[in-house]
Amino acid sequence: MIVLVTAANVQDRDGARPALEFLRDLYERIVLVWADGGYAGRLVDWAKERRFDLEHTVRPEGWRLIVLGG
């Protein structure tokens, strides 16, 4: 898992680029990345150019995210 903390005014899809580049540097064999629908548009094309398959996921109905700590 790669975590990148950015300023609040940075869009998720813009922050994804440096995170994916870092991921590629660490694990060059990774080709599939799951992301939610916010990671769309030009990011998908950008990821393909770098040999990533950016696949959008949908949270199953009834599931919810719980964040611990903080």
MODA-V506221 format. One line per field, one symbol per residue. ss: DSSP state (H for helix, E for strand, - for the rest). phi: phi as a letter, one per 40 degrees, with the letter a starting at -180 (. if undefined). psi: psi as a letter, one per 20 degrees, with the letter a starting at -180 (. if undefined). A space follows every 50 residues. Layout:
ss=???
phi=???
psi=???
This chain:
ss=-----------HHHHHHHHHHHHHHH-----EEEE------HHHHHHHH- --EEEE--------------
phi=.bbbcbcccccdccccdcccccdcccbcccbbbcaccccbgccccdcccb gbbcbcbbcddgcacbbbgh
psi=ppppprqhjpqghhhhghghgggghgniipipppqriimachhgggghhk kqoopprppqpiqqpppqa.
